[in-house]
Structures are given as structure tokens and as C-alpha cells.
Amino acid sequence: MGIITYAKAPSLKIIPREHFWVSGLKRAFDLSAIMPLYLYVLNNLEKIERNKDLEITIGSSTIVYQVNKKDDIQLITGWVGNRKSENFYLNKNVR
């Protein structure tokens, strides 16, 4: 009989701040960047600076977020499009 290994699936909480929802209601934005954001944070969790505003864009939408000390992803704000004219994946410090 072979060895059976059980592993807990990785999980990160995504916590939207109130401003994220308010800005989304005032100016509709695309939520399609949330999945790439989750995967980026999951794969780079050890390298990401905590409690610092970061930005991810997939061309069609941009999200500003932080990763806190509990490794929760906090969504701060978002908008349609990106800061640059290029249409590529970007993850950079905002401040």
C-alpha cells in the first residue's frame, strides 16, 4: 500500500475595504484582476512587503491592494484601464 499524504489547500483571505466598494459604485470597474492578484500574492507571499500600497494591472483593470501581517489581501481601490498605455501585467509599489 502506498503512502497517502494530506495537504491543506493554500488559502488567502481577500478583504475589500469600504473605499473599494464605494469607488466601485461611483465609477464601475472590472473585477477580472482579482484572480491574477490572488495567484500573484500566493506565489510571491514571502517577497511581498506588508502593509504597503501595491498596484496590479492586467490592462483592462487596475487594483490597488495591500498584504497585511496576517497575509490577508486588502483591496483598496480600483479602476478600468491602467496608468500606462501598455497592455501588460504589472505589479509595482504605488507609494
C-alpha positions as CSV (number, residue, x, y, z in Angstrom):
1,M,0.0,0.0,0.0
2,G,1.3,3.5,-0.9
3,I,1.7,6.5,1.3
4,I,-1.2,8.8,1.5
5,T,-0.3,12.5,2.0
6,Y,-2.9,15.1,3.0
7,A,-2.1,18.7,2.4
8,K,-4.1,21.8,3.3
9,A,-5.0,23.8,0.2
10,P,-3.4,27.3,0.3
11,S,-5.8,30.0,1.2
12,L,-5.6,33.7,1.5
13,K,-8.4,36.0,2.5
14,I,-9.4,38.8,0.2
15,I,-10.8,41.6,2.2
16,P,-12.2,44.7,0.4
17,R,-12.1,47.9,2.2
18,E,-15.1,50.2,2.3
19,H,-13.4,52.6,-0.2
20,F,-13.0,49.7,-2.7
21,W,-16.8,49.2,-2.8
22,V,-17.6,52.9,-2.7
23,S,-15.3,53.7,-5.6
24,G,-16.7,50.7,-7.5
25,L,-20.2,52.0,-7.1
26,K,-19.3,55.5,-8.1
27,R,-17.2,54.5,-11.1
28,A,-17.8,51.0,-12.3
29,F,-14.6,48.9,-12.7
30,D,-13.8,45.4,-13.8
31,L,-13.0,42.8,-11.2
32,S,-11.2,40.5,-13.6
33,A,-7.8,41.4,-12.0
34,I,-8.8,39.7,-8.7
35,M,-7.8,36.2,-9.7
36,P,-4.4,37.2,-11.2
37,L,-3.8,39.2,-8.0
38,Y,-4.7,36.2,-5.8
39,L,-2.3,34.0,-7.7
40,Y,0.5,36.6,-7.7
41,V,0.3,37.0,-4.0
42,L,0.0,33.3,-3.3
43,N,3.1,32.6,-5.4
44,N,5.1,35.6,-4.1
45,L,3.9,35.8,-0.5
46,E,7.4,35.7,1.1
47,K,8.7,38.5,-1.1
48,I,5.8,41.0,-0.7
49,E,6.3,43.8,1.7
50,R,3.5,44.0,4.3
51,N,1.2,47.0,4.8
52,K,2.4,48.8,1.7
53,D,0.1,50.0,-1.1
54,L,0.8,47.9,-4.3
55,E,-0.8,48.0,-7.7
56,I,-1.7,45.3,-10.1
57,T,-3.0,45.9,-13.6
58,I,-4.0,43.4,-16.4
59,G,-4.6,46.1,-18.9
60,S,-8.4,46.1,-18.7
61,S,-8.4,46.9,-15.0
62,T,-6.2,48.0,-12.1
63,I,-6.4,47.3,-8.4
64,V,-4.5,48.9,-5.5
65,Y,-4.1,46.5,-2.6
66,Q,-2.0,45.7,0.5
67,V,-1.0,42.4,2.1
68,N,-1.3,42.7,5.9
69,K,0.7,40.9,8.6
70,K,-1.9,38.1,8.6
71,D,-1.3,37.6,4.9
72,D,-4.8,38.9,4.0
73,I,-5.1,40.7,0.7
74,Q,-6.8,44.0,1.3
75,L,-8.4,45.6,-1.7
76,I,-8.1,49.4,-1.5
77,T,-9.4,50.8,-4.8
78,G,-9.6,50.0,-8.5
79,W,-10.4,51.4,-11.9
80,V,-10.9,50.5,-15.5
81,G,-7.7,50.6,-17.6
82,N,-4.1,51.3,-16.3
83,R,-1.8,54.1,-15.7
84,K,0.3,53.4,-18.8
85,S,-0.7,52.8,-22.4
86,E,0.9,49.3,-22.5
87,N,-1.4,46.4,-22.0
88,F,0.6,44.0,-19.8
89,Y,0.7,42.5,-16.3
90,L,2.3,45.0,-13.8
91,N,2.9,44.8,-10.1
92,K,4.5,47.8,-8.6
93,N,4.7,50.0,-5.5
94,V,2.2,52.8,-5.6
95,R,3.9,55.0,-2.9
